[in-house]
Amino acid sequence: MPYISFESGKLEKKIKQKLIEQLTEVSVDITGIPKELFFISIKEIPDGDIAVGGKTVTEMKKELKK
């Protein structure tokens, strides 16, 4: 059973559903494995726990709003 793991910051329910659908579709197209065999896991990490260049995603979002 193929396993796809996707990690990101907080996502809206609609976005998660679209990810599940499209990750499955692309994987089936490439591998030919039936979609019923794919297992997909979405792990959301709080924005304060993700950092790029020494700044958390929370800080970067605040800066982008300015």
PDB file of N, CA, C and O in Angstrom:
ATOM      1  N   MET A   1       0.849  -1.171   0.000  1.00  0.00           N
ATOM      2  CA  MET A   1       0.000   0.000   0.000  1.00  0.00           C
ATOM      3  C   MET A   1       0.898   1.239   0.000  1.00  0.00           C
ATOM      4  O   MET A   1       1.629   1.458   0.966  1.00  0.00           O
ATOM      5  N   PRO A   2       0.863   2.051  -1.054  1.00  0.00           N
ATOM      6  CA  PRO A   2       1.677   3.261  -1.090  1.00  0.00           C
ATOM      7  C   PRO A   2       1.228   4.257  -0.021  1.00  0.00           C
ATOM      8  O   PRO A   2       0.037   4.394   0.258  1.00  0.00           O
ATOM      9  N   TYR A   3       2.196   4.942   0.566  1.00  0.00           N
ATOM     10  CA  TYR A   3       1.944   5.908   1.627  1.00  0.00           C
ATOM     11  C   TYR A   3       2.510   7.269   1.217  1.00  0.00           C
ATOM     12  O   TYR A   3       3.687   7.377   0.873  1.00  0.00           O
ATOM     13  N   ILE A   4       1.675   8.300   1.254  1.00  0.00           N
ATOM     14  CA  ILE A   4       2.110   9.668   0.957  1.00  0.00           C
ATOM     15  C   ILE A   4       1.910  10.491   2.222  1.00  0.00           C
ATOM     16  O   ILE A   4       0.818  10.520   2.789  1.00  0.00           O
ATOM     17  N   SER A   5       2.967  11.156   2.657  1.00  0.00           N
ATOM     18  CA  SER A   5       2.906  12.008   3.840  1.00  0.00           C
ATOM     19  C   SER A   5       3.134  13.448   3.417  1.00  0.00           C
ATOM     20  O   SER A   5       4.091  13.748   2.703  1.00  0.00           O
ATOM     21  N   PHE A   6       2.251  14.344   3.861  1.00  0.00           N
ATOM     22  CA  PHE A   6       2.347  15.758   3.520  1.00  0.00           C
ATOM     23  C   PHE A   6       2.353  16.549   4.821  1.00  0.00           C
ATOM     24  O   PHE A   6       1.431  16.426   5.626  1.00  0.00           O
ATOM     25  N   GLU A   7       3.386  17.358   5.031  1.00  0.00           N
ATOM     26  CA  GLU A   7       3.481  18.171   6.250  1.00  0.00           C
ATOM     27  C   GLU A   7       3.450  19.642   5.877  1.00  0.00           C
ATOM     28  O   GLU A   7       4.088  20.062   4.912  1.00  0.00           O
ATOM     29  N   SER A   8       2.699  20.424   6.655  1.00  0.00           N
ATOM     30  CA  SER A   8       2.616  21.866   6.404  1.00  0.00           C
ATOM     31  C   SER A   8       2.076  22.565   7.635  1.00  0.00           C
ATOM     32  O   SER A   8       1.781  21.943   8.656  1.00  0.00           O
ATOM     33  N   GLY A   9       1.956  23.871   7.506  1.00  0.00           N
ATOM     34  CA  GLY A   9       1.294  24.640   8.543  1.00  0.00           C
ATOM     35  C   GLY A   9      -0.205  24.384   8.458  1.00  0.00           C
ATOM     36  O   GLY A   9      -0.654  23.534   7.689  1.00  0.00           O
ATOM     37  N   LYS A  10      -0.965  25.113   9.239  1.00  0.00           N
ATOM     38  CA  LYS A  10      -2.420  24.956   9.301  1.00  0.00           C
ATOM     39  C   LYS A  10      -3.043  25.133   7.921  1.00  0.00           C
ATOM     40  O   LYS A  10      -2.721  26.081   7.205  1.00  0.00           O
ATOM     41  N   LEU A  11      -3.940  24.214   7.551  1.00  0.00           N
ATOM     42  CA  LEU A  11      -4.621  24.257   6.256  1.00  0.00           C
ATOM     43  C   LEU A  11      -6.131  24.242   6.448  1.00  0.00           C
ATOM     44  O   LEU A  11      -6.646  23.653   7.399  1.00  0.00           O
ATOM     45  N   GLU A  12      -6.827  24.900   5.530  1.00  0.00           N
ATOM     46  CA  GLU A  12      -8.283  24.864   5.556  1.00  0.00           C
ATOM     47  C   GLU A  12      -8.761  23.493   5.084  1.00  0.00           C
ATOM     48  O   GLU A  12      -8.066  22.805   4.337  1.00  0.00           O
ATOM     49  N   LYS A  13      -9.946  23.109   5.526  1.00  0.00           N
ATOM     50  CA  LYS A  13     -10.507  21.797   5.194  1.00  0.00           C
ATOM     51  C   LYS A  13     -10.594  21.597   3.677  1.00  0.00           C
ATOM     52  O   LYS A  13     -10.284  20.516   3.177  1.00  0.00           O
ATOM     53  N   LYS A  14     -11.016  22.638   2.940  1.00  0.00           N
ATOM     54  CA  LYS A  14     -11.139  22.543   1.477  1.00  0.00           C
ATOM     55  C   LYS A  14      -9.787  22.256   0.823  1.00  0.00           C
ATOM     56  O   LYS A  14      -9.700  21.487  -0.135  1.00  0.00           O
ATOM     57  N   ILE A  15      -8.745  22.878   1.348  1.00  0.00           N
ATOM     58  CA  ILE A  15      -7.400  22.698   0.785  1.00  0.00           C
ATOM     59  C   ILE A  15      -6.912  21.275   1.040  1.00  0.00           C
ATOM     60  O   ILE A  15      -6.316  20.650   0.164  1.00  0.00           O
ATOM     61  N   LYS A  16      -7.170  20.770   2.244  1.00  0.00           N
ATOM     62  CA  LYS A  16      -6.761  19.396   2.549  1.00  0.00           C
ATOM     63  C   LYS A  16      -7.463  18.402   1.633  1.00  0.00           C
ATOM     64  O   LYS A  16      -6.843  17.455   1.150  1.00  0.00           O
ATOM     65  N   GLN A  17      -8.749  18.612   1.394  1.00  0.00           N
ATOM     66  CA  GLN A  17      -9.490  17.705   0.518  1.00  0.00           C
ATOM     67  C   GLN A  17      -8.933  17.750  -0.908  1.00  0.00           C
ATOM     68  O   GLN A  17      -8.800  16.716  -1.561  1.00  0.00           O
ATOM     69  N   LYS A  18      -8.611  18.951  -1.381  1.00  0.00           N
ATOM     70  CA  LYS A  18      -8.041  19.094  -2.731  1.00  0.00           C
ATOM     71  C   LYS A  18      -6.666  18.416  -2.809  1.00  0.00           C
ATOM     72  O   LYS A  18      -6.351  17.768  -3.807  1.00  0.00           O
ATOM     73  N   LEU A  19      -5.859  18.565  -1.774  1.00  0.00           N
ATOM     74  CA  LEU A  19      -4.556  17.893  -1.726  1.00  0.00           C
ATOM     75  C   LEU A  19      -4.720  16.380  -1.812  1.00  0.00           C
ATOM     76  O   LEU A  19      -4.033  15.715  -2.587  1.00  0.00           O
ATOM     77  N   ILE A  20      -5.630  15.847  -1.014  1.00  0.00           N
ATOM     78  CA  ILE A  20      -5.863  14.405  -1.009  1.00  0.00           C
ATOM     79  C   ILE A  20      -6.256  13.929  -2.406  1.00  0.00           C
ATOM     80  O   ILE A  20      -5.714  12.946  -2.912  1.00  0.00           O
ATOM     81  N   GLU A  21      -7.194  14.631  -3.016  1.00  0.00           N
ATOM     82  CA  GLU A  21      -7.670  14.242  -4.346  1.00  0.00           C
ATOM     83  C   GLU A  21      -6.559  14.314  -5.386  1.00  0.00           C
ATOM     84  O   GLU A  21      -6.359  13.372  -6.153  1.00  0.00           O
ATOM     85  N   GLN A  22      -5.834  15.437  -5.411  1.00  0.00           N
ATOM     86  CA  GLN A  22      -4.843  15.625  -6.466  1.00  0.00           C
ATOM     87  C   GLN A  22      -3.573  14.810  -6.245  1.00  0.00           C
ATOM     88  O   GLN A  22      -2.975  14.340  -7.213  1.00  0.00           O
ATOM     89  N   LEU A  23      -3.148  14.633  -4.996  1.00  0.00           N
ATOM     90  CA  LEU A  23      -1.993  13.769  -4.736  1.00  0.00           C
ATOM     91  C   LEU A  23      -2.300  12.340  -5.165  1.00  0.00           C
ATOM     92  O   LEU A  23      -1.456  11.655  -5.742  1.00  0.00           O
ATOM     93  N   THR A  24      -3.511  11.907  -4.875  1.00  0.00           N
ATOM     94  CA  THR A  24      -3.918  10.563  -5.284  1.00  0.00           C
ATOM     95  C   THR A  24      -3.951  10.452  -6.804  1.00  0.00           C
ATOM     96  O   THR A  24      -3.402   9.509  -7.375  1.00  0.00           O
ATOM     97  N   GLU A  25      -4.595  11.418  -7.458  1.00  0.00           N
ATOM     98  CA  GLU A  25      -4.734  11.392  -8.919  1.00  0.00           C
ATOM     99  C   GLU A  25      -3.375  11.358  -9.627  1.00  0.00           C
ATOM    100  O   GLU A  25      -3.165  10.556 -10.537  1.00  0.00           O
ATOM    101  N   VAL A  26      -2.469  12.221  -9.210  1.00  0.00           N
ATOM    102  CA  VAL A  26      -1.140  12.270  -9.831  1.00  0.00           C
ATOM    103  C   VAL A  26      -0.389  10.963  -9.590  1.00  0.00           C
ATOM    104  O   VAL A  26       0.266  10.443 -10.494  1.00  0.00           O
ATOM    105  N   SER A  27      -0.482  10.443  -8.389  1.00  0.00           N
ATOM    106  CA  SER A  27       0.219   9.197  -8.057  1.00  0.00           C
ATOM    107  C   SER A  27      -0.307   8.020  -8.875  1.00  0.00           C
ATOM    108  O   SER A  27       0.468   7.177  -9.327  1.00  0.00           O
ATOM    109  N   VAL A  28      -1.617   7.964  -9.061  1.00  0.00           N
ATOM    110  CA  VAL A  28      -2.217   6.904  -9.875  1.00  0.00           C
ATOM    111  C   VAL A  28      -1.757   7.037 -11.324  1.00  0.00           C
ATOM    112  O   VAL A  28      -1.390   6.048 -11.959  1.00  0.00           O
ATOM    113  N   ASP A  29      -1.779   8.278 -11.851  1.00  0.00           N
ATOM    114  CA  ASP A  29      -1.351   8.517 -13.235  1.00  0.00           C
ATOM    115  C   ASP A  29       0.093   8.084 -13.465  1.00  0.00           C
ATOM    116  O   ASP A  29       0.416   7.509 -14.505  1.00  0.00           O
ATOM    117  N   ILE A  30       0.949   8.358 -12.503  1.00  0.00           N
ATOM    118  CA  ILE A  30       2.376   8.049 -12.663  1.00  0.00           C
ATOM    119  C   ILE A  30       2.670   6.564 -12.441  1.00  0.00           C
ATOM    120  O   ILE A  30       3.430   5.957 -13.195  1.00  0.00           O
ATOM    121  N   THR A  31       2.062   5.985 -11.403  1.00  0.00           N
ATOM    122  CA  THR A  31       2.414   4.610 -11.029  1.00  0.00           C
ATOM    123  C   THR A  31       1.513   3.534 -11.626  1.00  0.00           C
ATOM    124  O   THR A  31       1.931   2.390 -11.800  1.00  0.00           O
ATOM    125  N   GLY A  32       0.267   3.913 -11.939  1.00  0.00           N
ATOM    126  CA  GLY A  32      -0.686   2.922 -12.414  1.00  0.00           C
ATOM    127  C   GLY A  32      -1.298   2.088 -11.293  1.00  0.00           C
ATOM    128  O   GLY A  32      -2.075   1.168 -11.550  1.00  0.00           O
ATOM    129  N   ILE A  33      -0.946   2.410 -10.054  1.00  0.00           N
ATOM    130  CA  ILE A  33      -1.495   1.698  -8.899  1.00  0.00           C
ATOM    131  C   ILE A  33      -2.915   2.222  -8.642  1.00  0.00           C
ATOM    132  O   ILE A  33      -3.129   3.434  -8.683  1.00  0.00           O
ATOM    133  N   PRO A  34      -3.880   1.348  -8.379  1.00  0.00           N
ATOM    134  CA  PRO A  34      -5.254   1.799  -8.137  1.00  0.00           C
ATOM    135  C   PRO A  34      -5.352   2.759  -6.951  1.00  0.00           C
ATOM    136  O   PRO A  34      -4.668   2.598  -5.940  1.00  0.00           O
ATOM    137  N   LYS A  35      -6.219   3.760  -7.103  1.00  0.00           N
ATOM    138  CA  LYS A  35      -6.344   4.793  -6.068  1.00  0.00           C
ATOM    139  C   LYS A  35      -6.773   4.234  -4.713  1.00  0.00           C
ATOM    140  O   LYS A  35      -6.449   4.804  -3.671  1.00  0.00           O
ATOM    141  N   GLU A  36      -7.493   3.132  -4.731  1.00  0.00           N
ATOM    142  CA  GLU A  36      -7.970   2.523  -3.485  1.00  0.00           C
ATOM    143  C   GLU A  36      -6.835   2.010  -2.603  1.00  0.00           C
ATOM    144  O   GLU A  36      -7.048   1.710  -1.428  1.00  0.00           O
ATOM    145  N   LEU A  37      -5.651   1.910  -3.152  1.00  0.00           N
ATOM    146  CA  LEU A  37      -4.516   1.398  -2.386  1.00  0.00           C
ATOM    147  C   LEU A  37      -3.649   2.498  -1.767  1.00  0.00           C
ATOM    148  O   LEU A  37      -2.759   2.205  -0.969  1.00  0.00           O
ATOM    149  N   PHE A  38      -3.902   3.753  -2.127  1.00  0.00           N
ATOM    150  CA  PHE A  38      -3.082   4.847  -1.600  1.00  0.00           C
ATOM    151  C   PHE A  38      -3.552   5.285  -0.218  1.00  0.00           C
ATOM    152  O   PHE A  38      -4.746   5.465   0.026  1.00  0.00           O
ATOM    153  N   PHE A  39      -2.589   5.450   0.673  1.00  0.00           N
ATOM    154  CA  PHE A  39      -2.828   5.969   2.019  1.00  0.00           C
ATOM    155  C   PHE A  39      -2.157   7.334   2.082  1.00  0.00           C
ATOM    156  O   PHE A  39      -0.959   7.447   1.827  1.00  0.00           O
ATOM    157  N   ILE A  40      -2.928   8.381   2.422  1.00  0.00           N
ATOM    158  CA  ILE A  40      -2.378   9.739   2.492  1.00  0.00           C
ATOM    159  C   ILE A  40      -2.567  10.282   3.894  1.00  0.00           C
ATOM    160  O   ILE A  40      -3.640  10.159   4.485  1.00  0.00           O
ATOM    161  N   SER A  41      -1.508  10.886   4.418  1.00  0.00           N
ATOM    162  CA  SER A  41      -1.535  11.479   5.748  1.00  0.00           C
ATOM    163  C   SER A  41      -1.135  12.950   5.628  1.00  0.00           C
ATOM    164  O   SER A  41      -0.119  13.281   5.018  1.00  0.00           O
ATOM    165  N   ILE A  42      -1.948  13.823   6.219  1.00  0.00           N
ATOM    166  CA  ILE A  42      -1.614  15.248   6.253  1.00  0.00           C
ATOM    167  C   ILE A  42      -1.342  15.612   7.706  1.00  0.00           C
ATOM    168  O   ILE A  42      -2.201  15.460   8.575  1.00  0.00           O
ATOM    169  N   LYS A  43      -0.139  16.090   7.946  1.00  0.00           N
ATOM    170  CA  LYS A  43       0.260  16.479   9.298  1.00  0.00           C
ATOM    171  C   LYS A  43       0.395  17.999   9.331  1.00  0.00           C
ATOM    172  O   LYS A  43       1.209  18.578   8.611  1.00  0.00           O
ATOM    173  N   GLU A  44      -0.407  18.628  10.168  1.00  0.00           N
ATOM    174  CA  GLU A  44      -0.347  20.079  10.305  1.00  0.00           C
ATOM    175  C   GLU A  44       0.539  20.441  11.498  1.00  0.00           C
ATOM    176  O   GLU A  44       0.385  19.904  12.596  1.00  0.00           O
ATOM    177  N   ILE A  45       1.441  21.339  11.258  1.00  0.00           N
ATOM    178  CA  ILE A  45       2.364  21.798  12.284  1.00  0.00           C
ATOM    179  C   ILE A  45       2.009  23.257  12.603  1.00  0.00           C
ATOM    180  O   ILE A  45       1.849  24.058  11.682  1.00  0.00           O
ATOM    181  N   PRO A  46       1.884  23.614  13.873  1.00  0.00           N
ATOM    182  CA  PRO A  46       1.555  24.998  14.208  1.00  0.00           C
ATOM    183  C   PRO A  46       2.567  25.974  13.600  1.00  0.00           C
ATOM    184  O   PRO A  46       3.769  25.709  13.579  1.00  0.00           O
ATOM    185  N   ASP A  47       2.054  27.111  13.104  1.00  0.00           N
ATOM    186  CA  ASP A  47       2.912  28.116  12.457  1.00  0.00           C
ATOM    187  C   ASP A  47       4.074  28.566  13.341  1.00  0.00           C
ATOM    188  O   ASP A  47       5.138  28.926  12.839  1.00  0.00           O
ATOM    189  N   GLY A  48       3.871  28.543  14.644  1.00  0.00           N
ATOM    190  CA  GLY A  48       4.933  28.939  15.563  1.00  0.00           C
ATOM    191  C   GLY A  48       6.037  27.899  15.703  1.00  0.00           C
ATOM    192  O   GLY A  48       7.090  28.162  16.284  1.00  0.00           O
ATOM    193  N   ASP A  49       5.776  26.711  15.160  1.00  0.00           N
ATOM    194  CA  ASP A  49       6.752  25.626  15.243  1.00  0.00           C
ATOM    195  C   ASP A  49       7.499  25.392  13.929  1.00  0.00           C
ATOM    196  O   ASP A  49       8.284  24.451  13.815  1.00  0.00           O
ATOM    197  N   ILE A  50       7.251  26.252  12.943  1.00  0.00           N
ATOM    198  CA  ILE A  50       7.933  26.149  11.647  1.00  0.00           C
ATOM    199  C   ILE A  50       8.690  27.446  11.426  1.00  0.00           C
ATOM    200  O   ILE A  50       8.146  28.530  11.632  1.00  0.00           O
ATOM    201  N   ALA A  51       9.942  27.337  11.008  1.00  0.00           N
ATOM    202  CA  ALA A  51      10.741  28.544  10.791  1.00  0.00           C
ATOM    203  C   ALA A  51      11.550  28.425   9.503  1.00  0.00           C
ATOM    204  O   ALA A  51      11.970  27.338   9.104  1.00  0.00           O
ATOM    205  N   VAL A  52      11.754  29.569   8.872  1.00  0.00           N
ATOM    206  CA  VAL A  52      12.600  29.675   7.682  1.00  0.00           C
ATOM    207  C   VAL A  52      13.481  30.899   7.884  1.00  0.00           C
ATOM    208  O   VAL A  52      12.983  31.983   8.187  1.00  0.00           O
ATOM    209  N   GLY A  53      14.762  30.733   7.722  1.00  0.00           N
ATOM    210  CA  GLY A  53      15.671  31.863   7.864  1.00  0.00           C
ATOM    211  C   GLY A  53      15.645  32.496   9.242  1.00  0.00           C
ATOM    212  O   GLY A  53      15.879  33.697   9.378  1.00  0.00           O
ATOM    213  N   GLY A  54      15.365  31.708  10.260  1.00  0.00           N
ATOM    214  CA  GLY A  54      15.377  32.216  11.630  1.00  0.00           C
ATOM    215  C   GLY A  54      14.088  32.884  12.070  1.00  0.00           C
ATOM    216  O   GLY A  54      14.020  33.403  13.184  1.00  0.00           O
ATOM    217  N   LYS A  55      13.053  32.886  11.220  1.00  0.00           N
ATOM    218  CA  LYS A  55      11.766  33.492  11.572  1.00  0.00           C
ATOM    219  C   LYS A  55      10.679  32.429  11.485  1.00  0.00           C
ATOM    220  O   LYS A  55      10.654  31.617  10.560  1.00  0.00           O
ATOM    221  N   THR A  56       9.775  32.450  12.473  1.00  0.00           N
ATOM    222  CA  THR A  56       8.667  31.504  12.431  1.00  0.00           C
ATOM    223  C   THR A  56       7.679  31.928  11.349  1.00  0.00           C
ATOM    224  O   THR A  56       7.660  33.080  10.914  1.00  0.00           O
ATOM    225  N   VAL A  57       6.870  30.981  10.934  1.00  0.00           N
ATOM    226  CA  VAL A  57       5.841  31.289   9.949  1.00  0.00           C
ATOM    227  C   VAL A  57       4.874  32.323  10.524  1.00  0.00           C
ATOM    228  O   VAL A  57       4.377  33.178   9.790  1.00  0.00           O
ATOM    229  N   THR A  58       4.606  32.255  11.809  1.00  0.00           N
ATOM    230  CA  THR A  58       3.754  33.258  12.457  1.00  0.00           C
ATOM    231  C   THR A  58       4.329  34.654  12.249  1.00  0.00           C
ATOM    232  O   THR A  58       3.603  35.576  11.879  1.00  0.00           O
ATOM    233  N   GLU A  59       5.634  34.813  12.484  1.00  0.00           N
ATOM    234  CA  GLU A  59       6.282  36.120  12.306  1.00  0.00           C
ATOM    235  C   GLU A  59       6.242  36.556  10.845  1.00  0.00           C
ATOM    236  O   GLU A  59       5.989  37.724  10.550  1.00  0.00           O
ATOM    237  N   MET A  60       6.493  35.615   9.929  1.00  0.00           N
ATOM    238  CA  MET A  60       6.492  35.961   8.506  1.00  0.00           C
ATOM    239  C   MET A  60       5.108  36.397   8.039  1.00  0.00           C
ATOM    240  O   MET A  60       4.993  37.326   7.239  1.00  0.00           O
ATOM    241  N   LYS A  61       4.059  35.741   8.525  1.00  0.00           N
ATOM    242  CA  LYS A  61       2.702  36.124   8.156  1.00  0.00           C
ATOM    243  C   LYS A  61       2.381  37.538   8.655  1.00  0.00           C
ATOM    244  O   LYS A  61       1.751  38.324   7.948  1.00  0.00           O
ATOM    245  N   LYS A  62       2.821  37.852   9.880  1.00  0.00           N
ATOM    246  CA  LYS A  62       2.611  39.202  10.417  1.00  0.00           C
ATOM    247  C   LYS A  62       3.285  40.246   9.559  1.00  0.00           C
ATOM    248  O   LYS A  62       2.711  41.301   9.290  1.00  0.00           O
ATOM    249  N   GLU A  63       4.517  39.958   9.123  1.00  0.00           N
ATOM    250  CA  GLU A  63       5.266  40.899   8.287  1.00  0.00           C
ATOM    251  C   GLU A  63       4.599  41.091   6.930  1.00  0.00           C
ATOM    252  O   GLU A  63       4.597  42.199   6.393  1.00  0.00           O
ATOM    253  N   LEU A  64       4.041  40.039   6.379  1.00  0.00           N
ATOM    254  CA  LEU A  64       3.381  40.123   5.074  1.00  0.00           C
ATOM    255  C   LEU A  64       2.103  40.954   5.130  1.00  0.00           C
ATOM    256  O   LEU A  64       1.708  41.554   4.130  1.00  0.00           O
ATOM    257  N   LYS A  65       1.464  40.991   6.283  1.00  0.00           N
ATOM    258  CA  LYS A  65       0.222  41.779   6.442  1.00  0.00           C
ATOM    259  C   LYS A  65       0.488  43.274   6.504  1.00  0.00           C
ATOM    260  O   LYS A  65      -0.417  44.076   6.271  1.00  0.00           O
ATOM    261  N   LYS A  66       1.727  43.656   6.819  1.00  0.00           N
ATOM    262  CA  LYS A  66       2.068  45.090   6.962  1.00  0.00           C
ATOM    263  C   LYS A  66       2.051  45.796   5.639  1.00  0.00           C
ATOM    264  O   LYS A  66       2.312  46.997   5.576  1.00  0.00           O
TER     265      LYS A  66
END
